């Protein structure tokens, strides 16, 4: 032992005691004693002078610090004339290894037996250093042992639940380094005593594997079997809820859950359980599989309502496994909503305008639900699970909606002598109706055109825009030009007096004699009417820096921005099945472009499309194609959904339009297959098509966007029904939380972290993350019942007030702020401490 260490150790002792005895048992440290100099401490060697020393230290100098050194071992009690001083007001300085550790850690001599019992722990310098960082004055032996456990586990927090999560993560990984260190350090007995007191875990051969099996078994069966008597306390439920919600330990939870599911044969136990009773249970992944399987079957057999499915999906959204199966849940939810909406829909109309009105008021939702179902079903990767439901949705969509609707619509298309449906806006008047008014008011406007951005996708974009702070969006339906293909639709959106399809068979369109194909040509056509104008691609806008995007808006009165993802994806046979995924990406990209333009000081933005489309996900049947081929004097251009030519022969399979009926110059006639029928065309896709006259192809969105100066969004409010002030007399608390208003575009969902806390802020129950995102107008459907399980810590607050706290996450941070709170009084009798 070096002189420096002796000086440090003695200094620590003198911080606590006035008198320190040093017995040099092996007579090794006389030189060190003689060389030692401690400020404020007098040194005395004990050598048959005990009475004089006693008088001096107790009477003559009662405030002075003394180091009393004896060259030799400590005397027996009966022979030690200074024993009373040593016991009453002194400390003993030891020079063995344990004593050095005591000194190093700043612990008193009463901790000697503790260190002696756990020598293996203290042999490592790093463990001693880490323990010293955790120790606090007044720590009991048990507290020190718990902090030693934390060091073994490698945890900063000595709380049992924190350490247990780390140990279970090690168990899941197949390692036992930390557990072995606990065992070598002689801490196992203390650890399992802690587990007994906290969770009621008792076993003849305690072990982490045995505990985790009992944990899953107890928590699962106590929720599904009313006769089951759990061996563990309710604290175990609090722990497992915390554990499965922990992001850092999610992988360990899932691995051990899978192991226990096999050991406990959970899949067999689920066979006899009703899936509705499992909605609040999520210890095992197979529970979600059971629920999803049953939901698919019931939606397919139409034995549940869309409202029930929506409620169950919302409930499962709070569960651990939802993210893994979110696309399956959402596919099922959209399927249920589609089927129910279709059953309630009457597809009747009395004119083109009436058909468009009804489509844009409600029928479009069926296209939207179908699109959402197909998208989520594809993203889920669960083709086998969803096979029967997919087949039913496909059949209903094609036969009972898409075909049925457009057969009725076709009657009015057939009777149409002029392609218009007043008072519905015509695409031909787009520039004069939606762009010119801004110019007349000396304003600027950006026009964002997305290829094949059909009405139902536009309606979703309107909703997304309105959810943004200070953005407002008005959606107007418009009737696209016929045929509904890109060249003509893009030309129609430009300022023009005449449009003509060129007659050499390319399908190209001329606007006032200028080709409307390509961005450069469209910029030329714009410049004919608005000198200060330009046309750019959406991808180029997204790539611009702040200064460039501001210059784009500042230097031009009219900016046309072209976006093409849906059409590009759908028009290729190899990618057409991904067109609904492209629609989702389009919504994200358009929102980014809109925000970028708005941040560049564009206050007026209009979003529209050249045409819509129809898409059927399953491969088409022969009956979906016309058996009749178009014929006439001259066939110049043939597409899946239209034909251009001269002298085209009338046929019951086609509707024939003269160019003047479509508002076009020139001599080319247009023939369109009736309803949703396609022409056979080699080398191109057949499920995604446009060019025809179905509602899905010809009704396009026009979204007028304005940015406001003041904030106009907020979150829904949540109230605690009944308030606080009540008494908690059991180990659980059930409360009802009420979302006071439906979620809308401008009233956003609210997420809250809810739990019971002491007034000092200590959690005394499980803490749950809850989402309030209900859009129902029925107040009853916006009530959420939540059950909290009190932890053992709640016992410390019996006959005291506690708080139910609702905390809200601070956006962009890991912090929470108080939303609401309500006080309760815990008043539990001793009988509540028993679990049976």
N, C-alpha and C positions, 0 to 999 in steps of 0.2 A: 504494500500500500504506500503510495507516494506521499510526501509531505503535503503537497497541494491538495490531495484528496482528503487527508486527515484534517487539514485546515478547513476545507469546504464542509465536511461532515460535521465537525464541531461547531462551525458557524451556524449551520442549520439547527443544531440542537440548542444553541444559546439564543436563537430567535424565539424559542419556546420556553426554555428553562433558565433559572438563575445559576443553578449548581449542577455540574456534570461530573460524574464519577468515571474514571478511566482505569480499568484493571488490565494491566499488561501481562496477561496470563502466561505467555511464553517468554516473557522478558526480552522482547525484540525491539521495543520502540522507545527506550530511554533517550537515545540520541534525538529522536524526533520530538519527544516531549521537551527536552531541554532547548532544542532549536526553535520550538514553536512560539510564535508571537501572535496573540489575538487581541485586537484593540478592545480595551474596556474589561478584559478578563485577567484575573490574577491566578497564577499557577501555584499549587501547593502539592508537595509530595507527602503521601501518607506513610509515616514510618514511626509507629508507636507514639504518635502525637494527636490521636483522634480527639481527646477531650479538649485540648487547646484549639484544634481546628473547629470543633463544634461551637465553642464559645465565640470564636472569631466570626464565623460565617453567619451565626444566628443572632448574636448580640452586638458585637462590635461593628460589624459592617453588613447590616441586614439588606442593603440595596445592592451591594457589590456582586458581580458575577465571579464565580470561582470554578476552576478546573482542578479537580482532586485526583491526583495520579498515584497509583500503587504499583510498585514493581513486583508483580506476582498475581496469582489468581484472586478472585473475589472471596472473602472469608465466608465461612458458614454463617447463617443468620445469627446464631447464638454468640458467635465470636465477633460479630461486626458491630462495633460501638457507634457506628454512624448509620446504622440501618434505618433508624427513624427519619433521619434527614434524607437518606436516599429514597425512601418510599414516599415521604411527604412532599418534598419540593425539588427532587433531583431527577436526572436522567442518567442512564448508563450508556457510556460510549463503548461500542464493541469494535473489534478490529478483524472479525471473521468476514467471510464473503457476504453472508446475509445482512450483517450489520452495514457493510458498505453499500449494499443495495438500498437499505432503509435510509441511509444518509443521502444517497444519490436522489432518491424519490422524495425526500423531505418528510418521510413518515416517522412517527414516534416509535419508541421501543415496544409499545403494546401491539404493534403490527408485526413484530418479529415472528410469531407462530404462523401468521398468514403467509408470509414470504417463504418460511421454512417448508410449508406444506406444498408450495408450488414452485420448487426450485427450477424445474425444467423451463418454466415460463420465463423466469428472470435471467436465465443464462444468456439470452440474446440481448445485445445492447440496443438494437432497434426497437425491440418490444418494450424495453424499459423506458426508452426515450418517448415512445408513443404513449405509453401509459401515463407518464409524467405530465404530458400535455392534457390528458383527460381528467387527472385527479384534481379534486377541489378540497379545500379545508373542511374538516368535519365528516368526510366520507366514512361510512361504516365499512366493516369487513365485507359484508355482502355487496355493498355498492362498489367496492374495489374489485371484487370478483367479477361483477357484471361488466365493469370497464375492462377487465382483463379478457373477458369473453369477446368484447367488441374488438380488442386488439387482435385476438386470434382470428376473428372473422374478417378483419380488415375493414371495419366499419367505423365511421366517425361518431355515429349515434349508438349509445349502449342500450337503446330501447329494444326489448325482446322482439317485437314484430319486425323491426328493421333488420336485426341480426338473422332472424329466421328466414326472411326473404333471400338474404345472401347465401345462407346455408342450403336452402332449397334450390337456388340457382346452381350451386356446386353439385348437388345431388343430380340435378337434371343433366348436367354435362358429363356425368360419369366419374367425376373426381371426388376425392375425400381429403384433400390437403388441409383444409381448415378444420374439418371434423377431427382428423388425426392430431392436429396441434392442440385442440381443446382437450383431447384424451391424454396426450403426453403431459400437458400442463396440469393435470389433475382437476380439471374444471367440469368434467362430464356430470358428476353428481349434482353440482350446483345448477348446471344448465337444465337438467331434467326436472329438478325441483321447481325451477322457474316455469317450465312448461306445464307442470302439474298445477301450479297455482294459477297460471294465466288461462289455460285452456282445458283443464281437467284431464289432461293426458296422463294415464297410468298404464304401465306395461311391465311385465316381468323382464322383458328384454327391450328396453326402450331404444328406439333408433329413428332416424329421420324418415327412412322408407316406411317403417311401420306407422309413424305419425301421419305422414301424408296420405296414406291409404285410409286411415281412420278419419282424417279430416274430410276428404272427398266423400267418403261413405256417409258420415254423420250429416254433413251439410246437404247432400242430395236427398237422402232418405227422409230427413226431417221436413223437407218441403213437399214431398210427394206421397208420404205414407203417414197418416195421422196416428197410427198405432206404434210407430217407431220411437223408441226411447234412446236418444243420443247419449253416447258416453262422454262426449265433449261438451263444454259449456257454450253459451251463446257467444262468448268472446271469439270462438273459432269461426263463427259466421262473419263476425266483424273483420277478422283477419283475412278470410278468403275473399271477401268482397274488395278489400283494400288491395290484396295481392293481385287479383285478376285485372284490376283497373290500373295497375302500375305499368307504365310504358317500359321502364327499364327492366322489369322482370317478366314481361309478357311471354317471352320465348320459353322461360323455365316453367311458367304456369302451364303453357300449352303442352309441353313435353310430358310433364308429370300427370297432367289431366288425361292425356292419351294412354299412358301406362296404367293409371288407375281405372280407366274405363274398361280396359281389357281384363284387369285383375278382378274387378267387381262385376263384370259381365253386364255393364250398363245397357248395352243394346238389347239384350234379352229382357231386362226389366222394363224398358220403354215400350215393348210390344203390347203390354197390357194397360198402358196409360193413355188417357185421352189427351190429345195434343193441346187442347185449350187450357188444360191444367198446368202446362209446362211453360206458359208465356213469360213467367217471371223467373224461370230456372235456367241457369246457363253455366253450370260447372263443367259441362262436357260438350265438345263440338258435336257429338252425335245427337244431342238434343235439337240443335238447329237443323240438322239433317232430317230428323223425324218431323219437326214442324213444317219444314219446307215441302217434304214429300206429301204430307197430309194436306197442306194448303193447295198444292198443285192439283191434287185429286179433287178437293172440294170445289175449287174454282172451275175446274174442268167439268164437274158434274152440276155446277151452278147451285150448290147447296149452302153457300155463304154469300153475304152481301158485300158489295165493294166497301161499304163503311166499316164492316167488321174487319176486313182484310187490312184496310188503311190503319185502323186502330192497333191491330196486332203488329203490323210492320213498325209502327211508331214505337210500340212497347219493346220490340226486339232491338230497335235501334240503340237502346241504352245498353245492350248486352255486349259481352266480350267478343263474340264471334261475328258480329254484324258486318264489320268491314270486310271480312273474308267472303261473306255471302251477300253483300249489299246488292249486287246486280241481280241475283236470283230473287231476292225479296222485292226489288223494284219492278222486275219483269212480271212477277205474280200480281203485284198491286196494279200495274197498268193493264194487265190482262183482265183483272176483275172489273176495273173501271170501264174498260172498253166493252166487255160483254154486257154489263148492266146498262150502260148508256145506249148501246145498240138496241136492247130490248125496249127501251123507252122512247125510241126515235121513230117518228113517222116521216118517211121520205117522200113527201108530197109537195108539189109546187104548182103554180098556175102561170108562170112566165119566166123568162130568163132572169129578169130583175128579182123576182120573188125567190128563185132558186139561189141566186148569189146572196141575197139577204139572209136566207135561212142557213146557207152554208157558212157565211161569215159570222153568224150569231151563235151557232151551236154545232152544226154538222162537222165543221173542221176538226172538232175535238176528237172525233173518231179516227181521223188520219193521224192526229197528234199522238193519241194513245197507242195506236198501232206502231207508229214510228218508235216511240219510247219502248214499247214491249220488245220489238225486234232488236233494238240497240242493246238493251240490257241483257236480253237472252244471249246475244252473241258475245257480249263482254263477260258474261258469267262463265262461259266454257262448260256449261252443264247441259249439253244437248240431249243426253239420254233422259235426265230428270224432266226436262221441259218438252220432250218430244210430243206427247199427246196434247198438251196445252197449246204448243206452237201450231200443231195441225189444226186444232179447233179454231184458234184465233185467225189463222190464215184463211180457213174456209169461210168463216163468218165475214171477215173483211172483204174477201174477193166476191163471194156470192151474195151475201146479205147486205153489204154496204156499197162497195166500189162499183160493182156491176149494176146492182139494183138502182142505186142513185143515178148513175149516168145513163141508164136506159130511159128513165123518166126525163132526165135533163135533155136527152137526145131528141125527144119529141119537139121541144121548143127550138133546138138547134136546127132541126129539119125544116121547121116552119119559118125560120129566120130569113128575111129578105135583105137585111142590112145588119152587119155584125156590130150590134150595139145593144146596150141593156139599160137605157136611161131609167133612173137617175144615177146609175153606177158610173163612176168616172172611167173614161176610156184611156188606155195607155197612149193613144195617139195625141191626147191633149196634155200629156204629162208636163212638158216644159212650160206651157202657158199657165197651167193650173198650179203647179207646185214650185216652179223656179222663178218665173217672171215677176210675181208679186214682190219678192225680196228685192229684185233689181229696181222695181218702180219706187220702192221705199229707200233707195240708195243703200241697200244692205248687201251683205255677202251671203253666199250659200254654198255648202259642200254637198254633193250628191254622191251617195255610196251605192253602187249597183253590184249586187251579188248574183251571179249566174245560177239560175234554177232555184232561186230562194223563194219557195212557194209560200202561200198565205199562212199555213199553220205554223211554219217555222218562223215567219215574220211576227206572228202573234206572240210567240215565246220570246223573241228578241225584244218586243215592246215591253213585256213584263220585266225582263232583265234590266232594261234601260231605266225603267221607272223605279226599280229598287235602288238605283244609284242616287246618292245624295245630290240634290239640286238639278236633277235631270227630269224632264217631263217628255212624254212621247205620245203622239196621237196616231192611231192606226186607221188608215182609210183603205178599203178594198178597191181595186181597179181591175178592169177587164182587159186582158192582154190582146194584142193583135193576133190574127190567124194568118198563116200557121204559127203555132207557139214554139218557134225555134229561135236560136240565139241571134243570128244575123238580123232578123226582122225585129225582134224585141229590143235589141240594143239600138238599132236605128230609130225605132219609135220613141225612145226616151230622149233623143236629141232634138234640138229645134229644127224644124223642117216645114216646107210647104207641101212637098210630094215625096212619096216613097215608092220605089219600084224594084221588084226582084229582077235581076238581070236575066236575060233569056238564053244564055248559052249553057245553062245546066249546072252552074256552080252553087246556086242558092244564095249568092252574094246579093246584098241590098244596097241601092243607091239612094242617098238623101239629097234631094235637089241636085242630082247629077254627080255627087261625090260619093265614092265608096265609103260605107260605114264599117268596113272590116278593119280591125286593128286600132290600137290606142292612138297612134299618130293621126290616122284619118279622122277619128272622132274628135280629136282636138281641133283639127282644121274646120270641121263642121260647126263646132261650138264657136270658134273664132269668127265665123261668118255673121253670127248674131251678137256675140259678146266678145268684144276685142280683148278685154282683160279676163281671159279664161284659160283653162288648161285641163288636160286629162292625164291621170297617172294611175299606176297600179297600186293596189292595197299593200302588197308586200314591200314596195318602195317607200310608202308612207311609214310603215312600221319600222323600217330600217333608218329613217331620218333621225338626226339629232334634234335637240330642242330648237336651235336657231333655224335650221332648214325647214322644219315643219311650220314654224311661225312665219317664215318668209313665204312659204307656199300659200298660206291663208292671207297674209298681208298684201301680197302682190297680185292677187286675183280676186275678181268678184264672184266668179263661178269656178268651182273645182269639181270635176267628175273623177271619182275614184272607182276603179274596177277590181272586183274580187271574184275569184273563180276557184272554188273547191268542190262544191256539190256536183256541178255539171262535169267537171274534169274527172271526178271519181266515178260518177254514174255512167258516163258515156263510154267507158272502157269495159269490155266484157270481163276482163280479168279482175276488175276492181269494183264492179257495180254492186256486189253484195255488201260492200262497205259504205254505201252511200249514206246510210243513216248515221254511221259514225262520223262521216264527213259533215253531216248537218250539225252535230254537236260541236265539232271543231270550228265550223263556220260561225256559230253563235259566239264562241269564245273570241275568235279573231275579229269579228265585226265589232264586238264590244271594245276590244283593244283599240281598233282604228277610231271608233267614235270618241273614246276618251282622249286619244292622242290629238285628234282634230280639235276637240273642245279645249284641251290644254294649250293648243296653239291659237286660242282666241276665236275659234269658229263657234259662233253662237247659234247658227242655224244649220242643221244637218238633216238631209232627207235620205232615207234608205229605201231602196226598191229593188225590183227584179225584172229581168227580161221576160221570164216565163216561169211556170211551175213544172211539175212532173208527176207521173204516176210510177209507183214502184210496188211490185209484189215479190216478197222475199223467196217464196218457194219456186222451184222451176216451173215454167208454164206448161200447160197441156196443149195438145194439138188444137183443141177447141178454142184456145185463146188467140189463134192466128186465123186470119181470113183465108178461106179456101179460094176466094175470088181474087184474081190478079187485076190490077188496074190496066185499062186499055184506052186507046184513043189515037188521034192522028200523030201525036208526038209526045212521048214521055221524056221529060228533060231531067227530072230530079225525083228520086224515090227515097223516102226515109221510112222508119218503122211506123210513123203516125201521119204521114201526109205525102202527097204526090203533086208535083208541078208539071204542067204540060199544056198542050193546045188540043182542042177538039176532044177533050176527055169524055168518054162515054158514061152516061148515067147508069147507076147500079144501086140496088137496094142495100148494098154493103157500104156504100160511100155517100157522104154529103158533098155535093159539088158547089163551089163558090166561084163566081166571076170576080175578077180583080176589083171592079168598082164596088161590089158588095162588101169587100174587105177594106175599102178606102185606099186601095193601091192603084198606082198608075201601071200602064203596060197592058199586055194581052195574055199573060199567063193565068191559066185557071188553076184552082187549088181543089184537090180532093182529099177528104179526111175520112178514115175508117170510122164507122159509127161506134159509139160508146167506148169501150176500152180495148177493142180489137187491134191487133198489130198486123203489119205486113211482114212477111218473111224476108229477111235480109241477111245474106251471108256475111260472116265475119264481125258482126256487131252484137252487143248485148240486147237482151229482149225484156228483162225485168224492169229496168229503168228506162223510161221513154218519155218523150214530150214531142210537141208538134201538133197534137190533136186538139180537140175542143172540150175535153172533160173539165169539170169544175176544178179538179186538182191542177190541171195544166194552165188554165186561162185566168184563174183568180189569183192576182198577185197583190202583195202588200205594198202600201206606201206609208212609211213611218216618218212623221215630221217630228224632229227632236229640237227641243230648246233647253238651254242651260239657264237655270235661275240664279239669282244672286244670293238667296237665303236658303238655309238648310230646310229640307222638307221631308226628311225621313226620321223614323224613330223605331223603337222596339216595342213589342206588345208588353203590357203590364201583367204582372202575376200577383195574385193575392192569396193569403192563407185564409181559407174559409173557417170561420169560428174564432180566428185570432188566437192569441196566447192566453196566459193567465190560468191555465188549467193545471191539473195535477197528474203527474206520471206515477202510476202505482204498480206497473209491471215492468218487465224487461224489454218492452217494445213500445213504440209510439207510432201510431198511424195518423197521418194528416192528409187533408185534401187541399191541393193547390189549384187555383182557378186562373186560367188565362182569360183576362177580362174582355178581349176583343180578338177577332180572327186575324190571322196573318194576311196581309195584302201587299201590294207592290211597295207601298210606302210605310207599312207597319211590319217590321222584320221580326223573325224569330228571336227569342232570348234564351241563352243558356245560363243555367245557374248551378252552383255547387252547394248542396244543401246537407246539413247535418246538425246534430246536437252538440253544443259546446258549453263548457263552464264559462262563468262570467270573465274568467282570466284568459279565456281563449283556448283551452285544452279540449280536443275532440273527445267526446265520451260516447260516441255511437259510430256506426259506419257512416261514411260520407259519400253521397251519390251525386253524379253529374246528370242533370236533367235538361232536356230540350223542350221548349214550348214553341211549337211550330204549327199549331192546328189552324186550319183555314175554315173550319166549319162555322156556319152561322148559328148552329144550335149550341147554346151555352152549356148544356149537359155534356156535350161531346168535347168540351174544353176543360173538363175537370180531370185532374190526375191524382190518384190516391197513392201515397208513398208510405212505406213502412220502414222505420228505423229500428235497429237492434242496439240496445244499450250495451256498452262495454263494461268490464269490471271497474274501470275508472269512475263510472257513474256512481258506484257505491260510496266514493269519497265525498259525494255531494248530496247524500241523502238529507232530506229536510232543508235543502237549499234551493235557490233559484238557479236555473240554467237557461240557455238561449237556443232556440231553433234559428240557425243563421242561414240566410240565402245570400251567397256571394257570387259576384259576376266577374268573369275574366276581363282583364283590361286588354283590349285589342293590341296585338303585336307584342305582347309581353307574357311572362310567366306569372304575373301577379293578378291578384283578385281584389275587388273592392266591395264593400258591403252594399247589398241591394235592399234587404229588409231583414228584420229579426223580430222574434216574439219570445216572450219569457214563459217558462213553465216552472213548476215546483216539483221536485222529485220527493215522493213520500212513499217509500217501499218498506213493507214489514220484513222481518227476518225470513219469513217463509218464501219470499221471492228469491232468496239466494239459492234455493234448491231447483234443480233442473228436472225433477220428476215429482 
